[in-house]
Amino acid sequence: MASGERRRPTAGRALLSALLLGLWCRAAAERLRYTIAEELGRGSLVGPLARDLGLSPAELPARKLRLASAGKRQLEYFRVSEENGNLYVSERLDREEMCGESVSCSVSFEAVVQNPLNVFHVEVAIQDVNDNSPSFPQDAFQLEISELTSPGARFALGVAEDPDVGSNSLQGYELEENEFFAVELKERQDGSKFAELVLRRALDREREQRLRLVLRAVDGGDPPRSGTAQLCINVTDANDNAPVFAQERYRASLREDAPPGSALLNVSASDADAGTNARITYGFGKMPAKVLQKFVLDPESGTITLQEPLDFEDTRGYSLLVEARDGGGLVAHCDVEVEVLDVNDNAPEVTLTSVSSPVPEDAPVGTVVALLNVNDRDSGENGQVWCELSGESPVSLVSSSGGSYKVVTSVPLDREQAGEHRVTVLARDRGVPSLWSRASLSLEVSDVNDNAPVFSEAAYSAYVWENNAAGALLVRVSARDLDAGANGRVSYWLAGGSAVGACAASSVSVEARSGAVYAQRSFDYEQCRELSVSVRAQDGGAPSRSSTATVRVFVLDRNDNAPRVLWPAAGAGAAGEAGLAPGPAPFEVVPRSAEAGYLVAKVVAVDADAGRNAWLSYELVQAAEPALFRVGLHSGEVRTARAVSERDAAKQRLVAVVKDHGRPALSATATLHVVLAESLQEALPELSERPSGAEAAAELQLGLGLALALLCALFVLSVALAVLARLRGAGPPAVLRCLGAQRFSGAGAAFPADFCEGTLPSSYNLCVAPGRAVADVAWLPPPLPSLPAEELLGGEPCGKRSESSSAGAGEPPDHPDAPQEGCCSNGNALIRHVSSIQA
């Protein structure tokens, strides 16, 4: 059990060592180190930086290798070649100026490459060259030594300074050959070497009062360098006791924020002599000037006081040489070691070494957008720094080696939500109290075409009056694209639409920039009532994005069509205007026994417009007997307003006007001829008197010719049928009961197909002969009506007229009280009547 417990810690330590080794190898992979000697000339090669970073010369232009550092001074010493990527010296390197007395001297900076962005730490170590000779603080040293001084007495001569380090620094002292003195090398705790003069033989003032010796300081360079100083020794009279310090070495510590005037410590020495030889004064020995500037020593009390502020980051400790001299000239020495204690008086410094801005909004998560370096000049916990980003931002910090950080994207970017991100980097040390500093980073997001244009409405409706001017503005469509620049610049195009008759998509156009939809031609409501087109909005990105919207154009009706009268059609006047042979106007026969409300005829009209523009009203504007007839305001039916009397003229001419309800209203007129007679035979004389002059003669001749031809044909047919019936011994066939033209045929075509346009207040069937057009019905009725054979032969009547709406427009229904009799008594009577008319 004991052995198992001992093995567990061993395995844990092995695992920890392996982990630390892996972390060290990863950090070392990002750090390059070069070593050069100081005082190299400008342009001297430091090392193949690009090759050591794994970059070929062909990659250098794209990767943009450059140097970056938190301090500008470091970048003045070196430069990197853009051609081969080598690192060269750009300024004379003086190790002593750069690093002072430090044993090691190096310059650190970062090598930054782009595409992708990365940083590598480079350290260049500066090796010392023996370019400085040792030197004493003064050219001559004055010593007064009593002749009673015993051999073996030692006298401190001070420290020679050599800025070089290592073997090139001060190695020893040499004294000119003499019989009294020798020099020995002493080393202090801080590593400084000073000379100590040792008396080998007793002095005899009477024999030799003054000695002049040469003291040489030698370094260890190859070849060695040296510096000299004169020793002027005055032999004085006997003072056989030298002062003695209470301690050979004093130690003291002082905070770097101690104010000037602060007491460091008090040194004390005693002298066994009496009188003036026992009076001791204190002073500093030979020390560098910068040390003498920091402290002051009271010669009487031996109190050391701070004279100037301390800076731990500049000097962490001082070695003071204190002398105690009695009245007889004897001197004693002691060392005072002063330790400077660090205070958290330096806030962290944040330096942005590289920023990649703008960043595309489609950059993947983890893209490096900036590099920064954080440094704190304090030591210990006062110099330990941690960084964070304040506020919400789409980036995060990733720690690198050497106090460097990478700023990388942590979430996908969206320029439409935020085109710029301002990030504050907060660096705070672990001192008490903690100090902090901040740096602002502005990161712009560049646009990517990731948004399609969006219309303000999915469908647009436009209304335009017919007969509009070509180029009239119908509607203006608008689409918005959230992208910027060319990606957000929207253009409009027609993407097709319906094409029904005159409603083709080419009837409209759209302006590419403004989205205004214009009419390319004048619309006609009767031909095109609605048009639907698709408008595409497309941005200027590559590749472009687009969306579509539907535009429906509704044509509004204007009152541009006058009513058109279908019945009664225009007679001779219309035919004359059309260049045709004039024909007789239609007429209606009304029995004189007709009561009020008798249906004379119906005026039928249509209007090609729609809505109120097609609502028709009828009005009687001209009549021989205005009180005899009336017309239905909406039906167009012409009826008797009162009973027909014997005083009323046999011939009546009625003019009705048909008006629509448009603004302004349009109208048309219809003329109707009415004959007041109980029968057709009674109406014939009135009809014969209606024409006058040449028109009457022409009409009469035409009527007579048609009547004679019809009578002859009917007579021959009647005789043939009578003979046939006599031969067969049977009566007349049933077909003869209604022989003749079917004046009111419901099977024949009443109107051409195009007369289905417009709006009719009610449905009426016009009874015309089969195969004849409306024009034939309008102006070619025979002057003499077609009668059945039975009527011509004196048979029984063919039947009563129907008062239904299927009756012909030119034939009024029979009055219920009208007498029932044959159409004519016999054919001979009709022939005689026609002959009398012709005479």
ZIRA-V700808 format. One record per residue. RES is the residue in three letters. SS is DSSP state (alpha for helix, beta for strand, coil for the rest). NEAR is the number of other C-alpha atoms within 10 Angstrom. D_LAST is the distance of its C-alpha to the last C-alpha in whole Angstrom. Layout:
((RES/SS/NEAR/D_LAST) (RES/SS/NEAR/D_LAST))
This chain:
((MET/coil/5/163) (ALA/alpha/6/164) (SER/alpha/7/163) (GLY/alpha/8/160) (GLU/alpha/9/159) (ARG/alpha/10/161) (ARG/alpha/10/158) (ARG/alpha/11/155) (PRO/alpha/11/156) (THR/alpha/10/157) (ALA/alpha/11/153) (GLY/alpha/11/152) (ARG/alpha/11/153) (ALA/alpha/11/152) (LEU/alpha/12/149) (LEU/alpha/11/149) (SER/alpha/11/150) (ALA/alpha/12/148) (LEU/alpha/11/145) (LEU/alpha/11/146) (LEU/alpha/12/147) (GLY/alpha/12/143) (LEU/alpha/10/142) (TRP/alpha/11/145) (CYS/alpha/11/143) (ARG/alpha/12/140) (ALA/alpha/15/141) (ALA/alpha/14/143) (ALA/alpha/11/140) (GLU/coil/17/138) (ARG/beta/20/141) (LEU/beta/17/142) (ARG/beta/15/146) (TYR/beta/16/147) (THR/beta/13/151) (ILE/beta/18/152) (ALA/beta/14/155) (GLU/coil/18/154) (GLU/coil/16/154) (LEU/coil/16/152) (GLY/coil/13/150) (ARG/coil/14/147) (GLY/coil/14/144) (SER/coil/15/147) (LEU/beta/16/145) (VAL/beta/19/146) (GLY/beta/19/144) (PRO/coil/16/141) (LEU/alpha/22/139) (ALA/alpha/21/135) (ARG/alpha/13/137) (ASP/alpha/12/139) (LEU/coil/16/136) (GLY/coil/9/134) (LEU/coil/16/132) (SER/coil/12/131) (PRO/alpha/13/131) (ALA/alpha/10/127) (GLU/alpha/13/126) (LEU/alpha/19/128) (PRO/alpha/11/125) (ALA/alpha/11/123) (ARG/alpha/16/125) (LYS/coil/15/126) (LEU/coil/21/130) (ARG/beta/17/132) (LEU/beta/21/134) (ALA/beta/22/134) (SER/coil/20/137) (ALA/coil/20/137) (GLY/coil/11/140) (LYS/alpha/10/139) (ARG/alpha/11/142) (GLN/alpha/15/142) (LEU/alpha/18/139) (GLU/alpha/12/141) (TYR/alpha/15/144) (PHE/beta/23/142) (ARG/beta/18/138) (VAL/beta/22/136) (SER/coil/15/135) (GLU/coil/15/131) (GLU/coil/10/132) (ASN/coil/16/135) (GLY/coil/24/135) (ASN/coil/17/139) (LEU/beta/21/140) (TYR/beta/20/142) (VAL/beta/20/145) (SER/coil/18/143) (GLU/coil/17/146) (ARG/coil/16/150) (LEU/coil/19/151) (ASP/coil/18/154) (ARG/alpha/24/155) (GLU/alpha/20/157) (GLU/alpha/9/155) (MET/alpha/15/152) (CYS/alpha/15/154) (GLY/coil/14/157) (GLU/coil/15/160) (SER/coil/13/158) (VAL/coil/11/160) (SER/coil/14/156) (CYS/coil/16/153) (SER/beta/16/150) (VAL/beta/18/146) (SER/beta/19/143) (PHE/beta/21/140) (GLU/beta/24/137) (ALA/beta/21/135) (VAL/beta/20/131) (VAL/beta/20/128) (GLN/coil/17/125) (ASN/coil/9/122) (PRO/coil/10/123) (LEU/coil/18/125) (ASN/beta/19/129) (VAL/beta/24/132) (PHE/beta/21/136) (HIS/beta/23/139) (VAL/beta/18/141) (GLU/beta/15/145) (VAL/beta/18/147) (ALA/beta/18/151) (ILE/beta/22/153) (GLN/beta/18/156) (ASP/coil/23/159) (VAL/coil/20/161) (ASN/coil/21/164) (ASP/coil/15/163) (ASN/coil/20/165) (SER/coil/21/168) (PRO/coil/24/170) (SER/beta/20/171) (PHE/beta/23/173) (PRO/coil/16/172) (GLN/coil/12/175) (ASP/coil/12/177) (ALA/beta/16/180) (PHE/beta/18/182) (GLN/beta/11/184) (LEU/beta/20/187) (GLU/beta/16/190) (ILE/beta/24/192) (SER/beta/21/196) (GLU/coil/20/199) (LEU/coil/17/200) (THR/coil/23/197) (SER/coil/14/198) (PRO/coil/14/196) (GLY/coil/14/193) (ALA/coil/16/192) (ARG/beta/20/188) (PHE/beta/18/186) (ALA/beta/21/182) (LEU/beta/19/181) (GLY/beta/20/177) (VAL/beta/24/174) (ALA/beta/27/173) (GLU/beta/21/169) (ASP/coil/25/167) (PRO/coil/21/163) (ASP/coil/25/163) (VAL/coil/23/163) (GLY/alpha/17/165) (SER/alpha/15/167) (ASN/alpha/24/166) (SER/coil/24/167) (LEU/beta/28/171) (GLN/beta/19/174) (GLY/beta/19/177) (TYR/beta/23/179) (GLU/beta/17/182) (LEU/beta/20/185) (GLU/coil/15/187) (GLU/coil/10/191) (ASN/coil/11/193) (GLU/coil/10/196) (PHE/coil/13/195) (PHE/beta/20/191) (ALA/beta/18/189) (VAL/beta/21/185) (GLU/beta/15/184) (LEU/beta/13/180) (LYS/beta/15/179) (GLU/beta/11/175) (ARG/coil/11/174) (GLN/coil/9/172) (ASP/coil/10/168) (GLY/coil/8/169) (SER/coil/13/170) (LYS/beta/19/174) (PHE/beta/22/176) (ALA/beta/23/180) (GLU/beta/19/183) (LEU/beta/19/186) (VAL/beta/17/189) (LEU/beta/20/193) (ARG/coil/16/195) (ARG/coil/15/198) (ALA/coil/17/200) (LEU/coil/21/199) (ASP/coil/15/202) (ARG/coil/17/201) (GLU/coil/9/204) (ARG/coil/8/203) (GLU/coil/11/200) (GLN/coil/15/198) (ARG/beta/14/194) (LEU/beta/13/192) (ARG/beta/15/189) (LEU/beta/17/187) (VAL/beta/14/184) (LEU/beta/22/182) (ARG/beta/21/179) (ALA/beta/25/176) (VAL/beta/22/175) (ASP/beta/25/172) (GLY/coil/18/171) (GLY/coil/21/169) (ASP/coil/10/169) (PRO/coil/8/171) (PRO/coil/17/172) (ARG/coil/19/171) (SER/beta/20/174) (GLY/beta/19/174) (THR/beta/20/177) (ALA/beta/19/179) (GLN/beta/18/182) (LEU/beta/19/185) (CYS/beta/16/187) (ILE/beta/16/190) (ASN/beta/18/192) (VAL/beta/22/195) (THR/beta/21/196) (ASP/coil/18/199) (ALA/coil/16/200) (ASN/coil/21/197) (ASP/coil/15/198) (ASN/coil/20/195) (ALA/coil/25/192) (PRO/coil/26/189) (VAL/beta/19/188) (PHE/beta/18/184) (ALA/coil/12/184) (GLN/coil/14/181) (GLU/coil/11/181) (ARG/beta/15/177) (TYR/beta/16/175) (ARG/beta/13/171) (ALA/beta/13/169) (SER/beta/14/165) (LEU/beta/17/162) (ARG/beta/15/159) (GLU/coil/20/156) (ASP/coil/16/155) (ALA/coil/17/158) (PRO/coil/13/158) (PRO/coil/14/161) (GLY/coil/14/164) (SER/coil/15/164) (ALA/beta/17/168) (LEU/beta/17/168) (LEU/beta/17/172) (ASN/beta/13/176) (VAL/coil/22/178) (SER/coil/17/182) (ALA/beta/21/185) (SER/beta/18/189) (ASP/coil/20/192) (ALA/coil/13/195) (ASP/coil/17/197) (ALA/coil/13/197) (GLY/alpha/10/197) (THR/alpha/12/194) (ASN/alpha/21/194) (ALA/alpha/21/193) (ARG/coil/18/190) (ILE/coil/26/187) (THR/beta/18/184) (TYR/beta/23/180) (GLY/beta/18/178) (PHE/beta/19/175) (GLY/coil/19/177) (LYS/coil/21/175) (MET/coil/18/171) (PRO/coil/15/168) (ALA/alpha/9/166) (LYS/alpha/8/163) (VAL/alpha/12/166) (LEU/alpha/15/168) (GLN/alpha/11/165) (LYS/alpha/15/164) (PHE/beta/21/167) (VAL/beta/20/170) (LEU/beta/22/173) (ASP/coil/15/176) (PRO/coil/16/179) (GLU/coil/13/181) (SER/coil/13/179) (GLY/coil/21/178) (THR/beta/16/175) (ILE/beta/23/172) (THR/beta/18/168) (LEU/beta/20/165) (GLN/coil/17/164) (GLU/coil/15/160) (PRO/coil/16/157) (LEU/coil/22/158) (ASP/coil/18/155) (PHE/coil/20/155) (GLU/coil/15/152) (ASP/coil/8/154) (THR/coil/11/158) (ARG/coil/14/159) (GLY/beta/18/163) (TYR/beta/16/165) (SER/beta/18/169) (LEU/beta/22/171) (LEU/beta/17/175) (VAL/beta/23/177) (GLU/beta/26/181) (ALA/beta/29/183) (ARG/beta/25/186) (ASP/coil/28/189) (GLY/coil/19/191) (GLY/coil/24/193) (GLY/coil/24/190) (LEU/coil/26/190) (VAL/beta/23/187) (ALA/beta/23/185) (HIS/beta/24/182) (CYS/beta/21/179) (ASP/beta/19/176) (VAL/beta/20/173) (GLU/beta/18/170) (VAL/beta/18/167) (GLU/beta/18/164) (VAL/beta/21/160) (LEU/beta/16/158) (ASP/coil/19/155) (VAL/coil/20/152) (ASN/coil/22/148) (ASP/coil/19/148) (ASN/coil/20/145) (ALA/coil/22/141) (PRO/coil/25/140) (GLU/beta/18/138) (VAL/beta/23/135) (THR/beta/17/133) (LEU/beta/19/130) (THR/beta/18/131) (SER/beta/20/127) (VAL/beta/17/124) (SER/coil/14/121) (SER/coil/14/118) (PRO/coil/15/115) (VAL/beta/20/115) (PRO/beta/15/111) (GLU/coil/20/110) (ASP/coil/16/110) (ALA/coil/17/114) (PRO/coil/14/115) (VAL/coil/14/118) (GLY/coil/16/121) (THR/coil/17/120) (VAL/beta/24/123) (VAL/beta/20/122) (ALA/beta/22/125) (LEU/beta/24/129) (LEU/beta/23/131) (ASN/beta/22/135) (VAL/beta/20/137) (ASN/beta/20/141) (ASP/coil/22/143) (ARG/coil/17/147) (ASP/coil/20/148) (SER/coil/15/150) (GLY/alpha/12/151) (GLU/alpha/13/148) (ASN/alpha/24/148) (GLY/alpha/19/146) (GLN/coil/17/144) (VAL/beta/21/140) (TRP/beta/15/137) (CYS/beta/21/134) (GLU/beta/14/131) (LEU/beta/18/127) (SER/beta/11/126) (GLY/coil/9/123) (GLU/coil/11/120) (SER/coil/14/119) (PRO/coil/14/118) (VAL/beta/24/121) (SER/beta/20/125) (LEU/beta/19/128) (VAL/beta/15/130) (SER/beta/15/134) (SER/coil/17/135) (SER/alpha/15/139) (GLY/alpha/15/141) (GLY/alpha/16/139) (SER/beta/22/135) (TYR/beta/21/132) (LYS/beta/23/129) (VAL/beta/21/126) (VAL/beta/19/123) (THR/beta/21/120) (SER/coil/15/120) (VAL/coil/14/116) (PRO/coil/13/113) (LEU/coil/21/112) (ASP/coil/19/108) (ARG/coil/21/107) (GLU/coil/18/104) (GLN/coil/8/107) (ALA/coil/11/110) (GLY/coil/16/110) (GLU/beta/17/113) (HIS/beta/16/116) (ARG/beta/13/119) (VAL/beta/19/122) (THR/beta/17/126) (VAL/beta/21/129) (LEU/beta/17/132) (ALA/beta/22/135) (ARG/beta/22/138) (ASP/beta/24/142) (ARG/coil/16/144) (GLY/coil/21/146) (VAL/coil/10/147) (PRO/coil/11/146) (SER/coil/15/143) (LEU/coil/18/141) (TRP/beta/20/138) (SER/beta/16/135) (ARG/beta/19/132) (ALA/beta/15/129) (SER/beta/13/126) (LEU/beta/15/123) (SER/beta/13/120) (LEU/beta/19/118) (GLU/beta/18/114) (VAL/beta/21/112) (SER/beta/20/109) (ASP/coil/22/106) (VAL/coil/20/105) (ASN/coil/22/101) (ASP/coil/19/101) (ASN/coil/19/98) (ALA/coil/22/94) (PRO/coil/25/92) (VAL/beta/19/91) (PHE/beta/19/87) (SER/coil/12/87) (GLU/coil/12/84) (ALA/coil/11/83) (ALA/beta/14/80) (TYR/beta/18/78) (SER/beta/12/74) (ALA/beta/17/72) (TYR/beta/13/69) (VAL/beta/20/67) (TRP/beta/15/63) (GLU/coil/20/61) (ASN/coil/16/60) (ASN/coil/14/63) (ALA/coil/13/65) (ALA/coil/14/67) (GLY/coil/14/70) (ALA/coil/15/70) (LEU/beta/17/73) (LEU/beta/20/73) (VAL/beta/20/76) (ARG/beta/15/80) (VAL/coil/22/82) (SER/coil/19/86) (ALA/beta/23/88) (ARG/beta/16/92) (ASP/coil/22/95) (LEU/coil/18/98) (ASP/coil/21/100) (ALA/coil/18/101) (GLY/alpha/13/101) (ALA/alpha/14/98) (ASN/alpha/24/99) (GLY/alpha/23/97) (ARG/coil/18/94) (VAL/beta/25/91) (SER/beta/20/88) (TYR/beta/24/84) (TRP/beta/18/82) (LEU/beta/20/79) (ALA/beta/14/80) (GLY/beta/15/76) (GLY/beta/18/74) (SER/coil/15/70) (ALA/coil/14/68) (VAL/beta/13/64) (GLY/coil/8/61) (ALA/coil/15/61) (CYS/beta/20/64) (ALA/coil/16/67) (ALA/alpha/19/71) (SER/alpha/16/70) (SER/alpha/17/68) (VAL/beta/22/71) (SER/beta/20/75) (VAL/beta/23/78) (GLU/coil/15/81) (ALA/coil/16/84) (ARG/coil/13/86) (SER/coil/14/85) (GLY/coil/21/82) (ALA/beta/16/79) (VAL/beta/24/76) (TYR/beta/18/73) (ALA/beta/21/70) (GLN/coil/17/69) (ARG/coil/15/65) (SER/coil/16/62) (PHE/coil/24/62) (ASP/coil/19/58) (TYR/coil/21/58) (GLU/coil/17/55) (GLN/coil/12/57) (CYS/coil/17/61) (ARG/coil/17/62) (GLU/beta/17/66) (LEU/beta/21/68) (SER/beta/22/72) (VAL/beta/23/74) (SER/beta/19/78) (VAL/beta/24/80) (ARG/beta/24/84) (ALA/beta/29/87) (GLN/beta/24/90) (ASP/beta/27/93) (GLY/coil/17/95) (GLY/coil/21/98) (ALA/coil/10/99) (PRO/coil/9/98) (SER/coil/15/95) (ARG/coil/19/94) (SER/beta/19/90) (SER/beta/16/88) (THR/beta/20/84) (ALA/beta/22/82) (THR/beta/19/78) (VAL/beta/23/76) (ARG/beta/19/73) (VAL/beta/21/70) (PHE/beta/19/67) (VAL/beta/22/64) (LEU/beta/18/62) (ASP/coil/21/59) (ARG/coil/20/57) (ASN/coil/21/54) (ASP/coil/20/52) (ASN/coil/19/49) (ALA/coil/20/46) (PRO/coil/25/44) (ARG/beta/19/41) (VAL/beta/19/38) (LEU/beta/17/37) (TRP/beta/21/35) (PRO/coil/25/32) (ALA/coil/23/32) (ALA/coil/21/31) (GLY/coil/19/27) (ALA/alpha/19/25) (GLY/alpha/13/28) (ALA/alpha/16/31) (ALA/alpha/16/29) (GLY/alpha/12/29) (GLU/alpha/10/33) (ALA/coil/10/34) (GLY/coil/8/32) (LEU/coil/11/30) (ALA/coil/10/26) (PRO/coil/18/24) (GLY/coil/20/23) (PRO/coil/19/21) (ALA/coil/20/24) (PRO/coil/25/25) (PHE/beta/24/24) (GLU/beta/21/26) (VAL/beta/24/25) (VAL/beta/27/27) (PRO/coil/24/27) (ARG/coil/19/28) (SER/coil/20/31) (ALA/coil/25/32) (GLU/coil/18/36) (ALA/coil/15/38) (GLY/coil/14/39) (TYR/coil/24/36) (LEU/beta/21/36) (VAL/beta/24/32) (ALA/beta/27/33) (LYS/beta/22/36) (VAL/coil/24/37) (VAL/beta/23/39) (ALA/beta/26/41) (VAL/beta/23/44) (ASP/coil/25/47) (ALA/coil/17/49) (ASP/coil/23/52) (ALA/coil/18/55) (GLY/alpha/13/56) (ARG/alpha/14/55) (ASN/alpha/24/53) (ALA/alpha/23/51) (TRP/coil/20/51) (LEU/beta/24/47) (SER/beta/19/46) (TYR/beta/26/42) (GLU/beta/18/41) (LEU/beta/20/38) (VAL/beta/13/38) (GLN/beta/13/34) (ALA/coil/17/32) (ALA/coil/14/30) (GLU/coil/12/32) (PRO/coil/12/35) (ALA/coil/10/37) (LEU/coil/17/34) (PHE/beta/23/35) (ARG/beta/24/38) (VAL/beta/23/39) (GLY/coil/15/42) (LEU/coil/14/45) (HIS/coil/15/46) (SER/coil/16/44) (GLY/coil/24/40) (GLU/beta/18/39) (VAL/beta/24/36) (ARG/beta/20/36) (THR/beta/20/35) (ALA/coil/16/38) (ARG/coil/15/37) (ALA/coil/14/35) (VAL/coil/20/31) (SER/coil/13/31) (GLU/coil/9/28) (ARG/coil/6/28) (ASP/coil/13/28) (ALA/coil/12/24) (ALA/coil/16/22) (LYS/beta/19/22) (GLN/beta/18/26) (ARG/beta/14/27) (LEU/beta/19/31) (VAL/beta/15/33) (ALA/beta/21/36) (VAL/beta/19/39) (VAL/beta/26/42) (LYS/beta/23/45) (ASP/beta/25/49) (HIS/coil/16/52) (GLY/coil/22/54) (ARG/coil/11/55) (PRO/coil/10/53) (ALA/coil/14/50) (LEU/coil/19/47) (SER/beta/19/44) (ALA/beta/15/40) (THR/beta/20/37) (ALA/beta/21/34) (THR/beta/21/31) (LEU/beta/25/29) (HIS/beta/16/25) (VAL/beta/20/25) (VAL/beta/23/23) (LEU/beta/24/24) (ALA/coil/20/23) (GLU/coil/18/24) (SER/coil/20/22) (LEU/alpha/19/20) (GLN/alpha/15/17) (GLU/alpha/14/18) (ALA/alpha/19/18) (LEU/alpha/18/15) (PRO/alpha/13/13) (GLU/alpha/16/15) (LEU/alpha/17/15) (SER/alpha/17/12) (GLU/alpha/12/13) (ARG/alpha/11/16) (PRO/coil/15/16) (SER/coil/12/15) (GLY/alpha/7/15) (ALA/alpha/9/16) (GLU/alpha/14/17) (ALA/alpha/14/13) (ALA/alpha/14/12) (ALA/alpha/13/14) (GLU/alpha/19/15) (LEU/alpha/20/11) (GLN/alpha/13/12) (LEU/alpha/13/15) (GLY/alpha/18/14) (LEU/alpha/18/11) (GLY/alpha/12/14) (LEU/alpha/15/17) (ALA/alpha/20/15) (LEU/alpha/13/15) (ALA/alpha/12/18) (LEU/alpha/16/20) (LEU/alpha/20/18) (CYS/alpha/12/20) (ALA/alpha/11/23) (LEU/alpha/21/23) (PHE/alpha/16/23) (VAL/alpha/12/25) (LEU/alpha/14/28) (SER/alpha/18/27) (VAL/alpha/11/28) (ALA/alpha/12/31) (LEU/alpha/16/32) (ALA/alpha/16/32) (VAL/alpha/13/34) (LEU/alpha/15/37) (ALA/alpha/14/37) (ARG/alpha/12/38) (LEU/alpha/9/40) (ARG/alpha/9/42) (GLY/coil/9/42) (ALA/coil/10/41) (GLY/coil/11/38) (PRO/coil/16/35) (PRO/coil/11/37) (ALA/alpha/8/37) (VAL/alpha/9/35) (LEU/alpha/15/32) (ARG/alpha/17/32) (CYS/alpha/16/31) (LEU/coil/16/29) (GLY/coil/15/27) (ALA/coil/14/28) (GLN/coil/15/31) (ARG/coil/16/29) (PHE/coil/18/33) (SER/beta/18/35) (GLY/coil/17/39) (ALA/coil/11/40) (GLY/coil/15/38) (ALA/coil/17/39) (ALA/coil/20/38) (PHE/coil/16/39) (PRO/coil/9/42) (ALA/alpha/8/45) (ASP/alpha/7/46) (PHE/alpha/12/44) (CYS/alpha/10/47) (GLU/coil/11/48) (GLY/coil/16/48) (THR/coil/16/49) (LEU/coil/17/46) (PRO/coil/14/47) (SER/coil/9/46) (SER/coil/9/45) (TYR/coil/15/41) (ASN/coil/16/39) (LEU/coil/22/36) (CYS/coil/23/34) (VAL/beta/28/32) (ALA/coil/20/32) (PRO/coil/16/35) (GLY/coil/11/36) (ARG/coil/13/33) (ALA/coil/15/35) (VAL/alpha/21/34) (ALA/alpha/14/32) (ASP/alpha/14/29) (VAL/alpha/22/29) (ALA/alpha/23/29) (TRP/alpha/21/26) (LEU/coil/16/24) (PRO/coil/17/23) (PRO/coil/13/20) (PRO/coil/18/17) (LEU/coil/16/17) (PRO/coil/14/20) (SER/coil/16/22) (LEU/coil/21/23) (PRO/coil/21/26) (ALA/alpha/24/26) (GLU/alpha/24/27) (GLU/alpha/21/24) (LEU/alpha/23/22) (LEU/coil/16/24) (GLY/coil/16/25) (GLY/coil/16/28) (GLU/coil/17/30) (PRO/coil/17/29) (CYS/coil/18/30) (GLY/coil/12/32) (LYS/coil/12/33) (ARG/coil/12/32) (SER/coil/14/36) (GLU/coil/16/37) (SER/coil/11/39) (SER/coil/16/39) (SER/coil/15/38) (ALA/coil/22/35) (GLY/coil/24/32) (ALA/coil/25/32) (GLY/coil/24/28) (GLU/coil/20/28) (PRO/coil/23/30) (PRO/coil/22/32) (ASP/coil/22/32) (HIS/coil/20/33) (PRO/coil/12/36) (ASP/coil/10/35) (ALA/coil/13/31) (PRO/coil/11/30) (GLN/coil/11/31) (GLU/coil/14/28) (GLY/coil/17/26) (CYS/coil/20/23) (CYS/coil/21/21) (SER/coil/16/21) (ASN/coil/16/20) (GLY/alpha/18/18) (ASN/alpha/14/16) (ALA/alpha/13/15) (LEU/alpha/16/14) (ILE/alpha/15/12) (ARG/alpha/11/11) (HIS/alpha/15/10) (VAL/alpha/18/9) (SER/alpha/11/6) (SER/alpha/9/5) (ILE/alpha/14/5) (GLN/alpha/13/4) (ALA/coil/6/0))
